[in-house]
């Protein structure tokens, strides 16, 4: 463990994860976003997010997923091009954020949550997520059947 008692992905696991293809992980991450977030995005939010590339970096796992709002859903973004904003933290800290066990401001000011690039977009995303009641990524809402329903809706 690093930083005292905060868990981190072990180096051998990071070594393996960093070499895995990005597309399957980006697809699953996008399904999770589309299961939870679109209902919470008003017209202004949808306009601000349109075609903006957002990268979630899992710093201790060597993973990064790029997504963009297409107008009706989030979609994985692959290929060349820099993200508009990068939001990064360890897997443990991202889990704390997603389950609302830690406040993003606390993590940011303790340098455990990093935001690079378009900070206005990053703050907008943070404030949008803060406005949602309850855990963002409640495992009960992210069952395989819920993700499959989201994937099926997106394919039609």
C-alpha angles and dihedrals in degrees: 000000000000131000093030109290103358112115121232133189106268116251095246091053091046089051090056096041093050089059098049119105111267099217100075092048093046090050093052091045090050091050089053091050092048091049092055116021114044093072088057097051117095123201093270092052092048091051093048092049096044111129092343112141114227121187123202108200120196094202101194094044097049090236130133130175125194120204136171134193109245097192096270105033145000116269132189114255119213134177135034123349136086121256119248090228135009120206113190140177140136119285090251094052093046088052090051090051094047093050092043092240090126132036117238092225091055091051092045095050091045087052093243093115117052128196121188132176123016099023092183089060090045092052090047090054091047093050092047091052091045090056092060113096117231132006114336097215103032105178090223089063093046101057117140090255092053091049090047091052089052092048091049093049090050092050094057 
